[in-house]
Amino acid sequence: MTGGAPARRGRRRAWSGAAAAAMLLPALVSPPGAWLPAVMAALALGVATAVWPVGRVSLARAASGLAVLSLAADTVSFGKAGPALLWLPFETVALLVLLERAVRHVPGPRAGLVGGLTGAAVVLLPLRFTLHAPQTGLKESVFLAALAFVPAAGATGVGLYLRSLDRRRADAVALARREQRLEVARDLHDFVAHEVTGIVLEAQAAQLGEDGGLPEHRALLHRIEQAGLRALDSMDRTVATLRAAEGRAEEPPPTRPHGLAELPELLDRFGAMAAAEVTLSLEDGVAGALSREAEDTAYRVVLEALTNVRRHAPRAGRVEVCAVRSADGAVEVSVTDGGPAGPLPRARREPGRRPGGGTGLAALAERAGAVGGALEAGPYGQGWRVSCRLPVSAVR
């Protein structure tokens, strides 16, 4: 399904180019003066039917450029109008279609400017013939321009109506997403935060009194307390973001962005609560080399991988975290655990049947793809390996 849309766009652009080229064929057997209206009709047809944007050229730029060219062509004399009238209906219809698309799809105040230019090109198109024909004068020019104004107004009205429908649809989707955000915020506040608070209170209560247990037990309870407080802090920021996201042009990340420079602190916390030997290989110059979004994605990949190690491979003897630059300049982040000393659990041998996992890595794979990267996870030797590659396009 995801590969079908680019293929359809490619086919549509191919048909658009073929139709524009076909418009030029009659000019081969016409007088030399017919080339100007033939080229203008071909350009109008191509721009009106193409899929935009094409590279850095947007619909607004293409429509504005074509409208300016059409208005400039109205001032040029191309000889007898007889054969050239063949292309007038095609260019008129193409400009009307382009006018409707511009009014509907061009964002913001630019829609008025682009629509005005394209509408002027439609209304003044008959002047290309009446201004240079000896048998026509001012009255004929005004009459034909007024006549062309009617379909131009109709195309503008259709574009405005469809634009309003698109806006209503977008508002409905935004409202549904807002309700979903609020529902998630309520669940986080009412259920998850409540349970985490209970865990923190239990850990704090266990530390009270002089008979709180051995020093290592106290240290363990303190780490549980600190982890719970960090989780509550993150949930508070998430809930605040979910409730305040309405009306923002671009939603901020649910929590503050992290980076590769924070990996040593993350691994220290993990190593203090895990029996595995943890090593970090952080190449010089890697931390801070990526964009903010890519840095946060890399950090979250390591965090999710370490969480999975603690959840699915608690008997892992060694965990290696690497963040290096590849030969082509990409940043590669990987987390590898050596697996337990005994036979592998069934869930680790068969990743497709891993119980209760996989959703976090799936979400991170989407985040990595959004910044031009890729994420892979699977068996590696006797253990498991998660790797994320962020290419040059994601680098500042």
Secondary structure, 3 states (H helix, E strand, C coil): CCCHHHHHHHHHHHHHHHHHHHHHHHHHHCCHHHHHHHHHHHHHHHHHHCCCCECCECHHHHHHHHHHHHHHHCCCCCCCCCHHHHHHHHHHHHHHHHHHHHHHHCCCCHHHHHHHHHHHHHHCCCHHHHCCCCCCCHHHHHHHHHHHHHHHHHHHHHHHHHHHHHHHHHHHHHHHHHHHHHHHHHHHHHHHHHHHHHHHHHHHHHCCCCCCCCHHHHHHHHHHHHHHHHHHHHHHHHHHHHHHCCCCCCCCCCCCCCCHHHHHHHHHHHHHHCCCEEEEEECCCCCCCECHHHHHHHHHHHHHHHHHHHHHCCCCCEEEEEEEECCCCCEEEEEEECCCCCCCCHHHHCHHHCCCCCHHHHHHHHHHHHCCCEEEEEEECCEEEEEEEECHHHEC
